[in-house]
Structure formats: structure tokens, C-alpha cells
Amino acid sequence: MIKNVIEYFIETVENNGNKTAVIEGEKKITFTDLSLKSRILAQYISQSVNDVNKPIAVFLPKTIDSVISNIAITFSGNIYMNLDIKTPIERINNIISLIEPQLIITNSTYIKQLETLGLSQGILNIDDINFDVTIDNELLKRLSGLIDTDPYCIINTSGSTGTPKGVVLNHKSFVDFTEWSIDTFKFSNNEVIGSLSPLVFDIYSYELCLLMSKASTIVLIPDSLAAFPIKILEILEREKITFLFWVPTIMVNIANMALLEKISLPSLKTVWFAGEVFPTKQFNYWKNNLKECLFANLYGPIEITLDCTYFIIDRDIPDDEPLPIGFACRNTDILILNDEDKLVAKGEEGELCVRGTSLAMGYYNNPEKTSLAFVQNPLNKSYPEIIYRTGDIVSVNNLDEIIFKGRKDSLIKHLGYRIELGEIEHVIVNTLKIAKNGCVVYNVNKKEITLFYEANEEIPVIDFRKELTKALPKYMIPTVYSFMKELPRNTNGKIDRLFLKNKVNL
């Protein structure tokens, strides 16, 4: 029985010490050296924080040092929380003020940014660490007291309400998901991960678990290459990447540029994607060009450890149909509830709610927000049982697959009609393929449906409306059209809907 994720790592190091654990450009580190440096850094952490289950922040770029820091924090018996170095310092200050980390690990380059916040105490400069000191073997005894329901990490939301919320995830939920994924996807001890997601993503946290549990090698792909997808593919080819877990945005760009015809990826075996809708046309480009790959669409908000549903795409899906989000992951139950908190009938739409050990523990230092999102199961009146309300609207098709319909907060009443804004986006991007990407928001004051769209060049409004009349009733056709070369993204790489919504409702 695994009590905490570091137990995975201890066993992995014993059996795979000389194997490369992390690759960062020309730099590499073995599992033995990664363990050694992590435990030494853990000693320094323990000297500063003489406690366990306390939040420790990491303010570093995605490097071998940040991997060392995350594992060191776990070795010390505490909770790691990664901060995005590209985030405006005001947001960083908001997060630090809310979470109140006991210590912030950074380096000589980024310590100056923290000092502008007036932080001089509680900062550990990793560049000052002496990694030649003797290991204190008593350190591991701290871990003997950690149980699987203790916190493992804190992941901050994108802050759609203005202030990010710190989602607390425990060891048990990561172990559950890791065990399920290894069993379902038959991951070997020779996986090479093409790690593209920022440190602040839960995807990265899962990649770290795969490193610790299956001796997987993580290849850190610089986020600066996001604008140069051909260079990313070259890294995948050179490093013989076997597994990807990406947000679809970059995959859509690669498909639109037809880059898979220029790069051969014979080592790639498994491709996961999650975080936003992957347009089926662009997905089919990947599937048709990588016929030996297994593709899976995963779904789950940050408040669920990684994901709660998955769909292995083992059948052909037409370009104009959405990809299912599939079925519940093991040890997770999905409830689809209507407005009266009753289970919907098959084919009816309802809110997707989740119960099981995959649920987050709540929001750190935020009991009010926690109580609003993590609520008593309305179907159970007999004993306490918490579910998480995702706010996502889904239905079940005739194959018993869950289909994502859109956000509950994107359902509007316009001209007396109930409209799902995501349906308009789907028609524009997937069915009619007028634009590469789109975001539809509602101007409450003017009662206008506004479309922000991504395309190579601005499209005349008359042409847009002419095309839309082929697939949408008049009341669903946008009133205002706004061309953008690139839609704005939030910290998590998703379209910044709140920014666009605020833009039209000023």
C-alpha cells in the first residue's frame, strides 16, 4: 500500500539509479543524483520549516532545479506550490497573501522580483545551496508520519473571479490516478515524456508522478518554443518521446500548419489531451498522421485530481461531431444532475458532478469558496458525502459516452430563447470551419451576442452571417464580430473568456 508519492520515488531510485530522470536541453540528471540533491535541499527546507504539511512555494522557471525543489518539498513532508514566473507580480502577491507559504524557493535571477514585494524573510535561494553536504538519513523518518490523505500540492486556479484559489490535492488522489493510468494505458518503465505544460499545471504534477512511479524520463520543453511548433516536434523526434499529455492549443496549431507531414515520430505511442475542447477536424489530422498512436481525451477541472473522465478514441469520429469525454475513471463516480438536483434521463442535459477520492480537499485558506463548490450530495440524505459541482453541462449519447455541451455559466436567455454559447463556437470552428478559433460572449446590457474569432485575415461580416445562416437559427447568429490574430489566453493556456466578457460589458 502506497501512503505517499515519495514512496514511489524511493523504490524507483533503488532500481533505476543510473537512468536519466530529467533532460533540460543539454543538461541531464540521473535518478540517483536527483534523489541526492532533493534530499539535501529537503534538509535545508526542514531547517527553515520545522513542521510538516505546510505550503512551500517554488518561484523558478521549468528546469531541473524546479523538479529538484518539488521532490525536496515532498521529502520534507510539506506541500509544494509552483508559481508562474511570467505572472504579473501583483497576482503573485495575491497568491502569497492568500496561501501564506512558509518558504519560497527561488534563484539569484528571480529573487529580485520577490524582494519588490517586500519579502526578505522566508526565501531560500537554491543557488546558495551546498549540495556536497552529508545526507541526514533521519530525514526519511518524517515521511513515516505522512498518510495518504495529507496534502501533496497546491495548484492555483486561473482566477476567473479576480483572485486565484489554491486547490489542495492529496497524496491518495494522485496515487489513485497514477495507478489507474498505469493499469489502463500499460505504461512501461521506459516512457519518455515530452513535458510542455507549465509548472503550475496539474499535467506537470502528473508527469512528476509518472517519473517517480515508473522511472519515466521527463524531457523539459521550453515554453518559449510555443510559437515555433516545428522546433517542438524536432525535440520529440530527437529525444524519442513516447508519451505526450498536452492542452489541445498547440496541437491545433500543429494541425493547422500540417507539420506532422514534415517530422517523423515513430517512438510516440500514447497521446493524451485535456483542458479544453479539441476541435475534431484538427484531432483527426493527428490521428490520421500517427496511426500507431493511442489517443485519449481526458476531462476534469483543477478541483479534481487530474481528470475524472476519459475517452480512448478507438473509432472514427466525423469532423462535425464533438469528441466524447467518455467514461468515469476508476474509483470516480459521475452524477449528471438537472436544475432540481435529480439525475437526468439518458440524452438529457445536466450539470456534471463528481464524487470519489479524486476530489480536491478544498481551497486553501478559503472556507467560503470551498463550501460553495464542494457540497453535500443531494441524492444522499443519510450521511455526509461531498461532491464537486463542475458547472459543466453534459449529456450521455446512445453509446453511453459522456458528451461535453458547454459551461453552465455560458447558457444565456436571448430573445426568449435558451442558447448555449459553446454551440455557436462549435458551428463556427468545427462544422462550418469559418475561423480557426472562436469565443462567443454575451453583452448583457446591449443584449448582443459577440464573437471574437481567430483567422488569417479579417472576414467580412456579411460573409460571416451568410455562412452562419446555413447552420444556425437567426436568434443564435452573433450581432458583433471582432477579428483577432490570436485570442487572449489565461495562465492555464485556455481562452481568457472572462477578459473578453468584461471587454464587451464595460
C-alpha positions as CSV (number, residue, x, y, z in Angstrom):
1,M,0.0,0.0,0.0
2,I,1.4,3.4,-1.1
3,K,0.9,6.1,1.6
4,N,2.6,8.9,-0.2
5,V,4.0,9.6,-3.7
6,I,7.6,9.8,-2.4
7,E,7.5,6.1,-1.6
8,Y,7.2,5.5,-5.4
9,F,10.4,7.6,-5.8
10,I,12.5,5.8,-3.2
11,E,11.8,2.4,-4.8
12,T,12.4,3.8,-8.3
13,V,15.8,5.3,-7.3
14,E,16.9,1.9,-5.8
15,N,16.1,0.1,-9.1
16,N,16.9,2.8,-11.7
17,G,19.6,4.9,-10.1
18,N,21.8,5.3,-13.3
19,K,18.9,6.1,-15.6
20,T,18.3,9.6,-16.8
21,A,15.4,11.2,-14.9
22,V,15.2,14.7,-16.4
23,I,16.6,16.3,-19.6
24,E,16.8,20.1,-19.9
25,G,18.4,21.0,-23.2
26,E,21.9,19.8,-22.9
27,K,21.7,19.1,-19.2
28,K,20.7,15.7,-17.7
29,I,20.3,14.3,-14.2
30,T,20.1,10.7,-13.2
31,F,17.6,9.3,-10.6
32,T,20.4,8.9,-8.1
33,D,21.6,12.5,-8.4
34,L,18.0,13.8,-8.4
35,S,17.3,11.9,-5.2
36,L,20.6,13.1,-3.6
37,K,20.0,16.8,-4.4
38,S,16.3,16.6,-3.5
39,R,17.1,15.1,0.0
40,I,19.9,17.7,0.6
41,L,17.5,20.5,-0.3
42,A,14.9,18.9,1.9
43,Q,17.3,19.2,4.8
44,Y,17.6,23.0,4.2
45,I,13.8,23.2,4.0
46,S,13.4,21.3,7.2
47,Q,15.9,23.7,9.0
48,S,13.7,26.6,7.9
49,V,10.3,25.0,8.4
50,N,10.3,22.7,11.4
51,D,6.9,21.3,10.6
52,V,5.0,19.2,8.1
53,N,2.0,19.7,5.8
54,K,2.9,23.4,5.3
55,P,2.8,25.1,1.9
56,I,6.2,25.8,0.3
57,A,6.3,27.9,-2.8
58,V,8.6,27.5,-5.8
59,F,9.3,30.6,-7.9
60,L,11.5,29.1,-10.6
61,P,11.4,28.5,-14.4
62,K,10.7,25.0,-15.5
63,T,14.2,23.4,-15.1
64,I,15.9,20.6,-13.4
65,D,16.2,22.8,-10.3
66,S,12.4,23.2,-10.1
67,V,12.0,19.4,-10.3
68,I,14.5,19.0,-7.5
69,S,12.6,21.6,-5.5
70,N,9.2,19.9,-5.9
71,I,10.6,16.5,-4.9
72,A,12.6,18.1,-2.0
73,I,9.4,19.7,-0.6
74,T,7.7,16.3,-0.6
75,F,10.8,14.7,1.0
76,S,10.5,17.3,3.8
77,G,6.9,16.3,4.4
78,N,5.4,19.5,3.1
79,I,3.1,20.8,0.3
80,Y,4.6,22.2,-2.9
81,M,3.0,25.1,-4.7
82,N,4.6,26.3,-8.0
83,L,4.3,29.9,-9.0
84,D,4.5,31.1,-12.6
85,I,7.5,33.4,-13.1
86,K,5.7,35.1,-16.0
87,T,2.7,36.0,-13.9
88,P,2.3,39.7,-13.1
89,I,3.9,40.4,-9.7
90,E,0.6,41.7,-8.3
91,R,-1.0,38.3,-8.9
92,I,2.0,36.6,-7.3
93,N,1.4,38.9,-4.3
94,N,-2.3,37.9,-4.2
95,I,-1.4,34.2,-4.1
96,I,1.3,34.6,-1.5
97,S,-1.1,36.7,0.7
98,L,-3.8,34.1,0.5
99,I,-1.7,30.9,0.9
100,E,1.0,32.4,3.2
101,P,3.7,29.9,2.2
102,Q,6.2,29.1,5.0
103,L,9.1,29.3,2.5
104,I,9.7,30.4,-1.1
105,I,12.4,28.6,-3.1
106,T,13.9,30.7,-6.0
107,N,17.3,31.5,-7.5
108,S,19.5,34.5,-7.9
109,T,17.7,35.7,-11.0
110,Y,14.2,35.7,-9.6
111,I,14.8,36.6,-6.0
112,K,14.8,40.3,-7.1
113,Q,11.2,40.1,-8.1
114,L,10.2,38.7,-4.8
115,E,12.1,41.4,-3.0
116,T,10.0,44.0,-4.7
117,L,7.1,42.6,-2.7
118,G,9.0,43.4,0.5
119,L,9.8,39.7,1.0
120,S,13.2,39.3,2.6
121,Q,12.4,36.6,5.1
122,G,11.3,33.1,4.2
123,I,13.2,32.9,0.9
124,L,15.6,30.1,0.0
125,N,18.0,30.7,-2.8
126,I,18.7,27.4,-4.5
127,D,21.9,28.9,-6.0
128,D,23.3,29.2,-2.4
129,I,22.7,25.5,-1.5
130,N,25.8,23.4,-0.9
131,F,24.9,20.1,-2.5
132,D,28.1,18.4,-1.1
133,V,26.9,18.2,2.5
134,T,26.2,14.8,4.2
135,I,22.8,13.4,3.9
136,D,20.8,13.2,7.2
137,N,19.1,9.8,7.0
138,E,16.8,10.8,9.8
139,L,15.0,12.9,7.3
140,L,13.1,10.0,5.9
141,K,11.6,9.3,9.3
142,R,9.5,12.4,8.8
143,L,7.7,10.7,5.9
144,S,6.7,7.8,8.1
145,G,4.1,10.0,9.7
146,L,2.5,11.2,6.4
147,I,-0.7,9.4,5.4
148,D,-2.4,9.3,2.0
149,T,-4.9,12.0,2.9
150,D,-2.2,14.5,3.7
151,P,-1.8,17.4,1.2
152,Y,0.6,16.8,-1.7
153,C,0.4,20.0,-3.6
154,I,-1.5,23.2,-4.1
155,I,-2.5,24.3,-7.7
156,N,-3.9,27.8,-8.2
157,T,-6.9,28.3,-10.4
158,S,-6.7,30.8,-13.3
159,G,-8.5,33.3,-11.1
160,S,-11.7,33.8,-13.2
161,T,-13.2,35.7,-10.2
162,G,-10.2,38.0,-10.0
163,T,-8.3,36.3,-7.2
164,P,-6.8,32.8,-7.7
165,K,-8.0,29.9,-5.5
166,G,-5.4,27.5,-4.1
167,V,-6.7,24.0,-4.8
168,V,-5.4,21.4,-2.3
169,L,-4.8,17.9,-3.6
170,N,-3.6,15.0,-1.5
171,H,-1.3,12.0,-1.9
172,K,-4.2,9.5,-2.1
173,S,-5.8,11.1,-5.1
174,F,-2.5,11.2,-7.1
175,V,-1.7,7.6,-6.2
176,D,-5.2,6.6,-7.3
177,F,-4.9,8.4,-10.6
178,T,-1.4,7.2,-11.2
179,E,-2.3,3.5,-10.5
180,W,-5.4,3.8,-12.8
181,S,-3.4,5.3,-15.6
182,I,-0.6,2.7,-15.5
183,D,-3.1,-0.1,-15.4
184,T,-5.3,1.3,-18.2
185,F,-2.6,2.5,-20.6
186,K,0.0,-0.1,-19.8
187,F,2.8,2.4,-19.2
188,S,6.2,0.7,-19.2
189,N,9.4,1.6,-17.3
190,N,10.8,3.1,-20.5
191,E,8.5,6.0,-21.1
192,V,10.0,9.3,-22.3
193,I,7.6,12.3,-21.6
194,G,7.6,15.4,-23.8
195,S,6.7,17.9,-21.0
196,L,5.3,21.1,-22.4
197,S,2.9,22.3,-19.7
198,P,4.0,25.0,-17.3
199,L,4.9,24.0,-13.7
200,V,1.6,25.5,-12.5
201,F,-0.5,22.9,-14.5
202,D,-1.8,19.7,-12.9
203,I,-0.5,18.0,-16.0
204,Y,3.1,18.6,-14.9
205,S,2.3,17.2,-11.4
206,Y,1.1,14.0,-13.1
207,E,4.3,13.8,-15.2
208,L,6.2,14.1,-11.9
209,C,4.2,11.2,-10.5
210,L,5.0,9.1,-13.6
211,L,8.7,9.9,-13.2
212,M,8.6,8.8,-9.6
213,S,6.4,5.7,-10.1
214,K,7.6,4.3,-13.4
215,A,11.1,5.7,-13.7
216,S,9.9,7.8,-16.7
217,T,12.3,10.3,-18.2
218,I,10.9,13.8,-18.4
219,V,12.1,16.0,-21.3
220,L,11.5,19.6,-20.4
221,I,10.4,21.5,-23.5
222,P,10.9,25.3,-23.1
223,D,7.6,27.2,-23.2
224,S,9.4,29.8,-25.4
225,L,9.1,27.3,-28.2
226,A,5.2,27.5,-28.2
227,A,5.5,30.0,-31.1
228,F,7.7,27.6,-33.0
229,P,5.8,24.2,-33.0
230,I,8.2,22.7,-35.6
231,K,11.0,23.0,-33.1
232,I,8.9,21.2,-30.5
233,L,8.3,18.4,-32.9
234,E,12.0,18.2,-33.6
235,I,12.7,17.7,-29.9
236,L,10.0,14.9,-29.8
237,E,11.8,13.2,-32.7
238,R,15.3,13.7,-31.3
239,E,14.6,12.5,-27.8
240,K,12.4,9.6,-28.9
241,I,9.4,10.8,-26.9
242,T,6.8,8.1,-26.2
243,F,4.1,10.0,-24.3
244,L,2.5,13.4,-24.5
245,F,-0.1,15.0,-22.2
246,W,-0.9,18.4,-23.7
247,V,-3.5,21.1,-23.8
248,P,-5.0,21.0,-27.3
249,T,-4.0,24.6,-28.3
250,I,-0.5,23.7,-29.5
251,M,-1.9,20.5,-31.2
252,V,-4.4,22.6,-33.1
253,N,-1.6,24.9,-34.3
254,I,0.4,21.9,-35.5
255,A,-2.6,20.5,-37.3
256,N,-3.4,23.9,-39.0
257,M,0.3,24.1,-40.2
258,A,0.3,20.4,-41.4
259,L,3.6,19.9,-39.5
260,L,3.2,16.2,-38.9
261,E,3.9,15.5,-42.5
262,K,7.4,17.1,-42.1
263,I,8.5,15.3,-38.9
264,S,8.6,11.6,-38.2
265,L,7.6,10.5,-34.7
266,P,8.0,6.6,-34.7
267,S,8.6,6.4,-31.0
268,L,5.4,8.2,-30.0
269,K,2.9,5.6,-28.6
270,T,0.4,7.5,-26.4
271,V,-1.1,11.0,-26.7
272,W,-3.4,12.4,-24.0
273,F,-5.0,15.8,-24.2
274,A,-7.2,17.8,-21.8
275,G,-8.0,21.3,-20.5
276,E,-10.2,22.5,-23.4
277,V,-12.2,21.2,-26.4
278,F,-10.0,19.8,-29.2
279,P,-11.8,20.5,-32.5
280,T,-12.4,17.2,-34.2
281,K,-11.1,18.2,-37.6
282,Q,-7.7,19.1,-36.1
283,F,-7.7,16.0,-33.9
284,N,-8.4,13.8,-37.0
285,Y,-5.3,15.3,-38.6
286,W,-3.2,13.9,-35.7
287,K,-5.0,10.5,-35.7
288,N,-4.6,10.1,-39.5
289,N,-0.9,11.0,-39.4
290,L,0.0,9.0,-36.3
291,K,-1.9,5.8,-37.0
292,E,0.1,3.7,-34.5
293,C,-0.6,6.1,-31.6
294,L,-3.3,5.6,-28.9
295,F,-5.2,8.8,-28.3
296,A,-7.2,9.7,-25.3
297,N,-9.4,12.7,-24.5
298,L,-9.4,13.4,-20.7
299,Y,-11.7,15.8,-18.8
300,G,-11.6,17.3,-15.4
301,P,-11.4,20.7,-13.7
302,I,-8.4,21.5,-11.3
303,E,-10.7,20.7,-8.4
304,I,-10.5,17.0,-9.5
305,T,-7.1,15.4,-9.3
306,L,-6.0,15.5,-12.9
307,D,-9.2,14.2,-14.6
308,C,-12.4,12.3,-13.8
309,T,-13.4,11.0,-17.3
310,Y,-11.5,9.7,-20.2
311,F,-12.2,8.5,-23.8
312,I,-9.8,6.3,-25.7
313,I,-10.6,7.3,-29.3
314,D,-10.8,3.9,-30.9
315,R,-13.4,4.7,-33.6
316,D,-13.7,7.2,-36.4
317,I,-15.5,10.5,-35.5
318,P,-16.6,12.9,-38.2
319,D,-15.2,16.4,-38.2
320,D,-18.5,17.9,-37.4
321,E,-19.1,15.8,-34.3
322,P,-17.5,16.6,-30.9
323,L,-15.1,14.2,-29.3
324,P,-16.8,12.5,-26.3
325,I,-15.2,12.9,-22.9
326,G,-16.1,9.3,-22.3
327,F,-16.5,7.5,-19.1
328,A,-15.6,7.9,-15.4
329,C,-12.1,7.0,-14.4
330,R,-11.7,4.1,-11.9
331,N,-12.8,4.9,-8.3
332,T,-14.7,8.0,-9.5
333,D,-18.4,8.4,-9.9
334,I,-20.1,10.9,-12.2
335,L,-23.5,12.3,-11.4
336,I,-25.4,14.3,-14.1
337,L,-27.9,16.5,-12.3
338,N,-30.7,18.7,-13.6
339,D,-31.8,22.1,-12.1
340,E,-33.8,20.2,-9.5
341,D,-30.8,18.2,-8.4
342,K,-32.2,15.0,-9.9
343,L,-30.4,12.5,-12.1
344,V,-31.1,13.3,-15.8
345,A,-32.5,10.7,-18.2
346,K,-30.3,9.4,-21.0
347,G,-29.9,12.0,-23.6
348,E,-30.9,14.9,-21.4
349,E,-28.5,17.7,-20.4
350,G,-27.4,18.3,-16.9
351,E,-24.5,19.5,-14.7
352,L,-21.6,17.1,-14.3
353,C,-20.9,16.5,-10.7
354,V,-18.1,14.3,-9.2
355,R,-17.7,12.1,-6.1
356,G,-14.8,10.0,-5.0
357,T,-11.3,10.2,-3.7
358,S,-10.3,12.2,-6.8
359,L,-11.9,15.3,-5.3
360,A,-9.6,18.1,-4.0
361,M,-9.6,18.7,-0.3
362,G,-10.9,22.2,-0.9
363,Y,-9.4,25.7,-1.4
364,Y,-6.5,26.7,0.9
365,N,-7.5,29.3,3.5
366,N,-10.8,29.8,1.7
367,P,-13.6,28.0,3.5
368,E,-16.3,30.2,2.0
369,K,-15.4,29.3,-1.6
370,T,-14.9,25.7,-0.6
371,S,-18.4,25.4,0.8
372,L,-19.9,26.7,-2.3
373,A,-18.2,24.3,-4.7
374,F,-17.8,21.2,-2.6
375,V,-21.3,20.4,-1.4
376,Q,-23.4,17.6,0.1
377,N,-24.5,15.0,-2.4
378,P,-28.2,16.0,-2.9
379,L,-29.0,12.4,-3.7
380,N,-27.8,11.2,-0.3
381,K,-29.7,12.3,2.7
382,S,-28.3,9.6,5.0
383,Y,-24.7,10.6,5.8
384,P,-22.1,13.2,4.9
385,E,-20.9,12.8,1.3
386,I,-19.2,15.6,-0.6
387,I,-19.5,16.1,-4.4
388,Y,-17.9,18.8,-6.6
389,R,-20.2,20.7,-8.9
390,T,-18.2,21.4,-12.1
391,G,-20.5,23.9,-13.7
392,D,-20.2,22.0,-17.0
393,I,-23.2,20.8,-18.9
394,V,-23.0,17.3,-20.4
395,S,-25.3,14.6,-21.7
396,V,-24.9,10.9,-22.4
397,N,-25.2,9.6,-26.0
398,N,-26.6,6.2,-27.2
399,L,-23.2,4.6,-26.7
400,D,-23.3,5.7,-23.0
401,E,-20.4,8.1,-23.7
402,I,-20.5,11.5,-21.9
403,I,-20.6,14.4,-24.3
404,F,-19.5,17.9,-23.2
405,K,-22.0,20.6,-24.1
406,G,-20.6,23.7,-22.5
407,R,-20.4,25.8,-19.4
408,K,-23.4,26.3,-17.2
409,D,-22.5,30.0,-17.0
410,S,-22.4,30.2,-20.8
411,L,-26.1,29.4,-21.1
412,I,-28.0,32.6,-21.8
413,K,-31.5,33.7,-22.4
414,H,-31.6,35.8,-25.6
415,L,-34.8,37.0,-27.4
416,G,-36.7,34.5,-25.3
417,Y,-34.5,31.6,-26.3
418,R,-32.2,29.4,-24.2
419,I,-28.8,29.5,-26.0
420,E,-25.6,27.6,-25.3
421,L,-22.8,29.9,-26.5
422,G,-20.4,27.0,-26.9
423,E,-22.8,25.6,-29.6
424,I,-22.3,28.7,-31.7
425,E,-18.5,28.3,-31.3
426,H,-18.7,24.7,-32.3
427,V,-20.6,25.5,-35.5
428,I,-18.1,28.3,-36.4
429,V,-14.9,26.4,-35.8
430,N,-15.8,22.7,-36.4
431,T,-19.0,22.5,-38.5
432,L,-18.6,25.4,-41.0
433,K,-14.8,25.9,-40.3
434,I,-15.1,29.6,-40.9
435,A,-12.4,30.5,-38.3
436,K,-9.5,28.8,-36.7
437,N,-10.8,29.5,-33.2
438,G,-13.6,31.5,-31.6
439,C,-15.0,32.7,-28.4
440,V,-18.6,33.8,-28.0
441,V,-19.7,36.1,-25.2
442,Y,-22.9,37.9,-24.3
443,N,-23.2,41.6,-23.8
444,V,-25.9,41.7,-21.1
445,N,-26.6,45.4,-21.3
446,K,-27.0,45.6,-25.1
447,K,-28.4,42.1,-25.4
448,E,-25.8,41.3,-28.1
449,I,-24.1,38.1,-28.9
450,T,-20.5,39.0,-29.6
451,L,-18.0,36.7,-31.5
452,F,-14.2,37.1,-31.1
453,Y,-12.5,35.0,-33.7
454,E,-9.1,33.9,-34.8
455,A,-8.3,33.8,-38.5
456,N,-5.5,34.5,-41.0
457,E,-7.3,37.7,-42.0
458,E,-10.5,39.6,-41.1
459,I,-13.7,38.1,-42.6
460,P,-16.4,40.5,-43.9
461,V,-19.4,40.4,-41.6
462,I,-21.8,39.9,-44.5
463,D,-19.8,36.7,-45.4
464,F,-19.8,35.5,-41.8
465,R,-23.6,35.9,-41.4
466,K,-24.3,34.3,-44.8
467,E,-22.4,31.2,-43.8
468,L,-23.9,31.1,-40.3
469,T,-27.5,31.1,-41.7
470,K,-26.7,27.7,-43.1
471,A,-26.4,26.1,-39.7
472,L,-27.9,28.4,-37.1
473,P,-31.3,29.9,-36.5
474,K,-31.4,33.7,-36.8
475,Y,-31.6,34.2,-33.0
476,M,-28.3,32.4,-32.5
477,I,-26.3,34.4,-35.1
478,P,-23.8,36.8,-33.4
479,T,-24.5,40.5,-33.7
480,V,-21.0,41.8,-33.3
481,Y,-17.8,40.3,-34.8
482,S,-14.3,41.1,-33.6
483,F,-11.3,39.8,-35.5
484,M,-8.1,38.9,-33.5
485,K,-4.9,37.4,-34.9
486,E,-4.7,35.4,-31.6
487,L,-7.3,35.1,-28.9
488,P,-6.1,36.0,-25.4
489,R,-5.1,33.2,-23.1
490,N,-5.0,32.9,-19.3
491,T,-2.3,31.4,-17.2
492,N,-3.6,27.9,-17.8
493,G,-3.4,28.3,-21.6
494,K,-7.1,28.5,-22.1
495,I,-9.0,31.2,-23.9
496,D,-9.5,34.1,-21.4
497,R,-13.2,34.2,-21.6
498,L,-13.5,36.4,-18.5
499,F,-11.3,39.1,-20.2
500,L,-13.4,39.0,-23.4
501,K,-16.6,39.0,-21.4
502,N,-15.5,42.0,-19.4
503,K,-14.4,43.7,-22.6
504,V,-17.9,43.8,-24.0
505,N,-19.6,44.5,-20.7
506,L,-17.7,47.6,-19.7
